[in-house]
Amino acid sequence: MKATLVFLSHESWDVSVGMVFIPCLCWVIGNRKISNPHADYPHYRVGDFQMLLEHPEMQKILGKECRRLILVTQEEGDGRQEDIDLLLEDVGTSGFTFKVIDL
């Protein structure tokens, strides 16, 4: 599995970040890796979403008012359902409202 997080704004900009496993979890924007939280472990760990939010590039892009997202999941990729479940737990505890779309 893999996922795309679409951070929704009230203005004309939205941000899409990919959660891919190549072979370990990487956050990507387009074809550019912005973060590899733990190269020693192949799956999502609790707190990885918060680390993404704290990344300097994401701090520039997202305002503090951005607290909505759509999570698009896809069967392709090396992630597991457990990775998605942990991500959703983190998203919820971070104060985001979200909708999940499974492709």
SEKESE-90654 format. One record per residue: x, y, z of N, C-alpha, C in turn; residue in one letter. Coordinates in steps of 0.1 Angstrom, whole numbers, padded with zeros to 4 digits, always signed. Layout:
REM SEKESE-90654
XYZXYZXYZA/...
This chain:
REM SEKESE-90654
+0008-0012+0000+0000+0000+0000+0009+0012+0000M/+0003+0023-0004+0009+0036-0003-0003+0046-0001K/+0001+0058+0002-0010+0068+0005-0006+0082+0000A/-0015+0090-0003-0013+0104-0006-0021+0112+0004T/-0015+0122+0011-0022+0131+0020-0024+0144+0013L/-0036+0148+0011-0039+0161+0005-0044+0170+0016V/-0035+0180+0019-0038+0190+0030-0047+0200+0023F/-0058+0203+0029-0068+0212+0023-0067+0226+0030L/-0068+0236+0021-0068+0249+0027-0081+0257+0023S/-0082+0268+0029-0094+0277+0025-0091+0286+0014H/-0078+0286+0010-0074+0295-0002-0072+0286-0014E/-0065+0290-0024-0064+0283-0036-0053+0273-0036S/-0045+0271-0025-0034+0262-0025-0038+0250-0017W/-0035+0238-0022-0036+0226-0014-0022+0219-0016D/-0018+0211-0007-0005+0204-0007-0008+0189-0007V/-0001+0182-0016-0002+0167-0016+0012+0162-0012S/+0012+0152-0003+0024+0146+0002+0022+0131+0001V/+0031+0124-0005+0031+0110-0007+0037+0103+0005G/+0031+0092+0010+0037+0083+0019+0040+0070+0012M/+0053+0068+0009+0057+0056+0001+0068+0049+0009V/+0070+0036+0005+0079+0028+0012+0089+0023+0002F/+0101+0029+0002+0111+0027-0008+0125+0024-0002I/+0128+0014+0005+0119+0004+0010+0114+0008+0024P/+0119+0019+0030+0114+0024+0042+0105+0036+0040C/+0098+0039+0050+0088+0051+0049+0096+0063+0044L/+0091+0070+0034+0095+0083+0029+0083+0092+0027C/+0085+0104+0030+0075+0114+0027+0080+0121+0014W/+0072+0122+0004+0076+0128-0009+0066+0138-0014V/+0072+0149-0020+0063+0158-0027+0068+0157-0042I/+0058+0153-0050+0062+0150-0064+0072+0138-0064G/+0083+0140-0071+0093+0129-0071+0105+0132-0062N/+0103+0142-0053+0114+0146-0044+0111+0141-0029R/+0121+0134-0024+0120+0130-0010+0122+0142-0001K/+0113+0144+0009+0115+0155+0018+0119+0149+0032I/+0116+0137+0035+0119+0131+0048+0119+0116+0047S/+0129+0110+0054+0129+0096+0056+0131+0094+0071N/+0120+0093+0079+0121+0094+0093+0130+0083+0100P/+0131+0071+0095+0139+0061+0101+0143+0051+0090H/+0155+0052+0085+0159+0043+0075+0162+0029+0080A/+0162+0027+0093+0164+0014+0099+0152+0005+0101D/+0140+0011+0098+0128+0004+0101+0118+0006+0089Y/+0113-0004+0083+0105-0003+0070+0091+0002+0071P/+0085+0003+0083+0071+0006+0084+0069+0020+0092H/+0056+0024+0092+0052+0036+0098+0054+0034+0113Y/+0058+0044+0120+0059+0044+0135+0050+0056+0140R/+0044+0054+0151+0036+0064+0158+0045+0077+0159V/+0040+0088+0155+0048+0100+0155+0054+0105+0142G/+0054+0096+0132+0059+0100+0119+0051+0111+0113D/+0038+0112+0115+0030+0123+0109+0034+0136+0116F/+0036+0136+0129+0040+0148+0136+0054+0153+0131Q/+0063+0143+0128+0076+0147+0123+0075+0153+0109M/+0065+0148+0101+0063+0155+0088+0058+0169+0090L/+0049+0171+0099+0044+0185+0102+0054+0194+0107L/+0064+0189+0114+0075+0197+0119+0086+0200+0109E/+0086+0193+0098+0097+0194+0088+0097+0209+0083H/+0108+0215+0082+0109+0229+0078+0101+0233+0065P/+0102+0224+0055+0095+0226+0043+0080+0227+0045E/+0075+0217+0053+0061+0217+0056+0056+0229+0064M/+0065+0233+0073+0062+0245+0081+0060+0257+0072Q/+0068+0258+0061+0066+0269+0052+0053+0268+0044K/+0050+0256+0040+0038+0254+0031+0025+0255+0039I/+0024+0248+0050+0012+0247+0058+0011+0258+0068L/+0000+0264+0069-0002+0273+0080-0008+0265+0092G/-0007+0271+0104-0013+0265+0116-0028+0263+0114K/-0034+0271+0105-0049+0270+0103-0053+0257+0095E/-0043+0251+0088-0046+0240+0080-0047+0227+0088C/-0060+0223+0090-0062+0211+0099-0072+0202+0092R/-0072+0201+0079-0081+0192+0072-0073+0185+0061R/-0076+0172+0059-0069+0165+0049-0077+0153+0043L/-0074+0150+0031-0080+0138+0025-0068+0128+0024I/-0071+0115+0028-0061+0105+0027-0065+0095+0016L/-0057+0095+0005-0061+0086-0006-0051+0074-0005V/-0057+0062-0003-0049+0050-0002-0049+0042-0015T/-0038+0035-0018-0038+0027-0030-0031+0013-0026Q/-0036+0003-0032-0031-0011-0029-0016-0013-0034E/-0012-0005-0044+0002-0007-0049+0011-0002-0038E/+0023-0008-0038+0033-0003-0028+0036-0013-0017G/+0046-0010-0009+0051-0020+0001+0046-0017+0015D/+0037-0007+0017+0031-0004+0030+0021-0015+0033G/+0017-0014+0046+0007-0024+0051-0006-0016+0056R/-0016-0023+0058-0028-0017+0063-0025-0011+0077Q/-0017-0018+0085-0013-0014+0098-0006+0000+0097E/+0002+0003+0087+0008+0016+0085-0002+0026+0083D/-0012+0024+0075-0023+0033+0073-0031+0036+0086I/-0034+0025+0093-0041+0026+0106-0033+0035+0116D/-0020+0033+0117-0012+0041+0126-0012+0056+0122L/-0011+0058+0108-0011+0071+0103-0024+0078+0107L/-0035+0071+0105-0048+0077+0108-0050+0080+0123L/-0044+0072+0131-0044+0075+0145-0037+0088+0148E/-0025+0089+0142-0017+0101+0144-0024+0114+0139D/-0030+0112+0127-0037+0123+0121-0048+0128+0130V/-0056+0119+0136-0067+0122+0145-0062+0129+0158G/-0051+0123+0164-0047+0129+0176-0039+0143+0174T/-0036+0146+0161-0030+0159+0158-0040+0170+0156S/-0053+0166+0157-0063+0177+0156-0068+0179+0142G/-0065+0170+0133-0070+0171+0119-0083+0164+0117F/-0092+0169+0109-0103+0162+0104-0099+0156+0091T/-0104+0145+0088-0100+0138+0076-0111+0129+0070F/-0109+0126+0057-0117+0117+0050-0107+0107+0043K/-0111+0095+0042-0103+0084+0036-0110+0080+0023V/-0102+0080+0012-0106+0075+0000-0097+0063-0004I/-0103+0051-0006-0096+0039-0010-0097+0037-0025D/-0086+0036-0032-0086+0034-0046-0084+0019-0049L/
